[in-house]
Amino acid sequence: MPLAMSLDSPRYKLLLNELLKHTDTDHADHQGLVKALELVTAVATEINDAMKEHDRRQVRFVAVNNVAPCLCS
């Protein structure tokens, strides 16, 4: 997935929500908009989860590197 898409996913969610507000449920595009919103939401969730995991790993890495020199002395 392009980085630009991941950075703009909140905007896509807002845009799709607005489009859905103004699209009748019997319109030919309604189901496609619902599916697109579901996909964008799933991508945003995955990105957030990956960023949280990265942050947790970075904290552990820093902690281990701060403790390791003490153990060697």
N, C-alpha and C positions, 0 to 999 in steps of 0.2 A: 504494500500500500504506500502511495506517495506520502512523504512527510507533510506536504501542504494539506492533504485531505485530513490527516490526523489533527493538525492544528486548527482546522476550520470546522471540525465536527459539531461543536456547539452551535455555530451559525447555521449549519445544514439542518440541525434539529429544529431550530427556531423557524427557519424558512419552511420546512416540511409541515410543521405544526400550523403555521399560518395558512399554507395552501390547503391543508385538510379542513380548516375552519370554514373556508370559502368554497369547498368542493362538495357537491351533493353526494350522498352515499350511493346513488344510482348512476353517477357519472362514470364513464369508462376508465378514467384515470384514478378513481378513488382507491381501489385495491392496490394499485402500483405505488401510490403515495404512502399507504399504510405499510406496505412491505419495505419501502425505502426508509421510512422512519424507524422501523424495527431494526433494519440493518445498521443504520447510522448510530442508533442507540447502542447496539451490541458492540460496534467498533469503539465507540467512546468508552464503554465499560471496560473493554479489553485494554485499551490504552491506559486508562486510569489504574487498573489492576497491575499492569506491567510497570508503570511508573512507581507505584507503591512498593512493589517487590524490589525494584532497582534501588529505591531509597533504603529499604531494610537491609539489603545486601551491602550497600555502601557503608551504612552505620556499623554493621558487623565487621567489615573489612578494616575500617578505621580503628575500631575497638581492639581487634586482634593485633594490628600493627602497633598500637600503643602499648599493649601488654607484652608482646614478644620481645622487645628490647630489654625489658625488665627481667625476663626470665634468663636471658643470655649473660647477664652481668654477674 
